[in-house]
Amino acid sequence: MAFTKNVEGMMLLEQPFARVPYENYRKVFRTQQKNIEKEIGAIQTAASDLAKNAQGSLNPQGTLKSIDGMIGRVESLKRKLSDLEQSAGRPTQDVMRERYQHLAVIESPTTSDAEYSQWAEKRLDRWIVDWALRTGKEKTARIIAQQKDIETLVDIDLFMDIHRVEHALAHQSCTEALAWCSENKTALRKIKSTLEFELRLQEYIELCRARRKEDAIAYTKKHLVTWQETHLAQIRQALGLLAFPPATTCGPYKRLYDPSRWDVLVQSFRTAIYTLNTLPSEPLLNLSMYAGLSALKLPACYDEHMKSVDCPVCDPALGQLAKEVPASHHVNSSIVCSITGKIMDEDNMPMALPNGYVYSKEALQEMAAKNDGQVTCPRTGYTCDFSDLRKVFIS
Ligand SMILES: [Zn+2]
């Protein structure tokens, strides 16, 4: 039997899988471009200066020095570019190729069921690594990635970057997060992120906390004023901190001094870097499980007396995960015989014993055939004749 695969649906969850290395590659490219522009610009200036001087007084030693300088710049540029290519450029290209090949498996019409199962298993491994990385289980993530040979298919480097910046924020340093903001300036502007402003504001608050008023004023001029078009009210309020010491009981200023602002910064950073890489805010493993659980969830799953051992939602751990998802919508309920586990319908009618318990006709017929026409209720031990049973009609 051939699988019907919902390729489009599967691809929806795979967007970050393709996007993360692309974002990384874009960053490498931008850095290379910046380096080239900087060095070539300097060389052009030096060359035109030299040309101007050449028309006037020619100083051989000065000319030689200037040419040497230019050669030095070109050489250092060449070194920088090749370092970057070695450390980040090439691996990123390989990662992209391998990831696209991995995705191509599900799109290909010639993929067999066995190949698809293998693919799905690999996807599960990837999602477990993603879950481990997001929940701070870095060692576990690395071990799985290595053992399953999926290192190019998971985002360990990205999450290491995230941890590095978050660690710094947790230790009250904005430096790393600000460097990340400057690397991703254009992209952050596009998604209208205010992370950089929040970080700048925090650095300003820390200067006020230390009562370094002059430094705080200088900092405002340099880093906060540029945001006045969009954040004027916040900047004005922040300036009030110059008059209010950290021990203030005045609401708005007390809130600015609140150390819990650092936790908010960690959250804002995470949101920004996830958005840039199109990563969902929750682990992919959870998202796909939500989809499965919502197809099974019934109100009975949360009723102590109606739980079923065969139902994943009835399981306390998975049930916790299913709490937020909507219950499944069954237009027709199906009734399952507790003896045979088969569905009861018009071909296998439900039959009621006089004591009110209901089982499938098939099960009861089989029981009667073995016991001289007698059937026994497995739940209560009640015994009666097969002819005492009544058909049950479901409406
Ligand atoms: Zn259930």
Boltz pocket constraint, residues with backbone or C-beta under 6 A from the ligand:
constraints:
  - pocket:
      binder: B
      contacts: [[A, 296], [A, 297], [A, 298], [A, 300], [A, 301], [A, 307], [A, 308], [A, 311], [A, 312], [A, 313], [A, 314]]
      max_distance: 6.0
